Amino acid sequence: MHALIIKQDQIELPSEIIHAMREELAAGGVRFGKFYVGAIFRLPEMVYFLWHLSGEIPVSMTVSRESMSHPMLARIAVEEFLGKWNQVVY
């Protein structure tokens, strides 16, 4: 896989949110793999992030749905994810 693919699972996010997330992920070193943002039916106030790449350990976490309401909040949520990603992948 030669690019980062961002997929939405049971959630529709504005393009500016996806763009902000992609920029933050790339700046943090996540340039390859699949990154999912999805709804959690049992916790409607939360969404999940899941990143995976063949041969690597998947990394996931949950964040508040509110963090997907503005590009700056989405960037902050991705920064939190990157902290976990760096612990697992590196």
Phi, psi and omega in degrees: 000127187250014180205165174270126178249126177254124180241147177252133182242106179060030178210142177244116180251144176299152182299329180291331176290313179299317180298315179298318179296316180300315179299316182293319178298314180297317179297330180273000176102000179267096183245354182225165177099188177245134179239117180257141170238123185215159178285151175241108187298323180282345178229077186297345179272002182238158170228162178246151169247137175218125176243139172208155179213137180310132178086354179249157176287130176296149179235131179219161174195165175249150177221163179290145177299329179303329181292351177260013184268349182208143181305320181293321177294323177295320177299318179296317178298319179293323176301318177297317177299318181299326176300316178290317181302315179297326178292322184277313188279324182257000000 
